[in-house]
């Protein structure tokens, strides 16, 4: 069973869900989800989940989402940026479907038919400025991309296959530009020869306010890739956190059963699949009008006699 979690628009929510500037984005995500769940639950005459969630052909919306608001001005007035987090432990073969699910939800939420930039975050990739500097010293990074004849390993091949599905979405007009996250110069040099559409953005996490390695600056400039920074968490929605959010108890909302074979919630093991963050900025004012998250989790049955 699919569970579609949403924060609603953080710009119109209470100030308690806005993270301090120094906090990582998973704090914002978790606090915002919890606040939205509890707000929906408390506004319902009966706090039972069936009264403030909404089943659909796509899954169970938590909380119920009506997609009625959208943006207040014409689409041309906005820059819409989306970041999609593919989560650890989820097979790469699911990413094509996951990408489409996530983008469709954002388009539906904002009442638009395209986004300006999609940045994808792959699990298992962490940017390390020291490693990139070592590559420069060893002559491994920042070089030309004439290594296209090299065969990618399994990890890189899964990224390439995912990227091809993103290129198809761009060809369909859903995405104007594509970007990656945490790619150093060496990884970019291995990756670019296998792309039809190069990433226009490389978003890196400078945990300790490090200086961006010279090798990456030079290579990005050569390939016309814009370098951006972020403070997002790599494992943005861990299994334990998801279980706590949806389970019973003080911090949960009772969507999941409290124990195997109990009938006080949905039975099964919860498995987060992906998280998407979206931001709509009014171009001429630089004002963020709409910002939020969607996440999708699967719950597999653990009841005897069921697969």
Secondary structure, DSSP 8 states (H G I E B T S, - for coil): -EEEEE---GGGS-GGGS--TTS-HHHHHHHHHHHHHHHHHHHSSS-SGGGTEEEETTEEEES--------SS-GGGEEEEEEEEE-TTS-GGGHHHHHHHHHHHHHHHHT-S-EEEEEEE-TT----HHHHHHHHHHT-SS--S--TTS---HHHHHHHHHHHHHHHHHHTTSEEEEEEES--HHHHHHHHTT-SS--SEEEEE-TT-----HHHHHHHHHTT-EEEEE---SS-S-HHHHHHHHSSSTT--S-B-SSTT-SSSB-SEEEEEEEEEEEEEETTTTEEEEEEEEEEEEEE--STT--
